[in-house]
C-alpha cells in the first residue's frame, strides 16, 4: 500500500480558496493545488488548498494575509496501510 501525507488549508468560502490558488500560481508556486474539500472535514461543496510540506504553510499564510483572508482551519491527512487519518492542526495557524 502507498503511504501518503499532505495538508489541507480550509478557507471561509470556496471563492477565497480559488483566489489564493490563483495568486500562488501567478507567483510561480507549483507546490499548491486547489482540491475539493473532503466530506469528512466539511459538508457541502467547497475547495481547499492542498500542499505536501508543512514549511509551505508560511508561504500560504503570508499570501493569505496580503489579501486579508484568514485560513479557517488546517488538517493533516495521512494514508498508511489502507487507513486514512485526519488530524486537525489549527494550533499551527
Secondary structure, DSSP 8 states (H G I E B T S, - for coil): ---EEEEEEEESSHHHHHHHHHHHHHTT--S-EEEE--TTT-SSS-EEEEES-GGGHHHHHHHHHHTT--EEEEEEEEEETTEEEEEE-GGG-
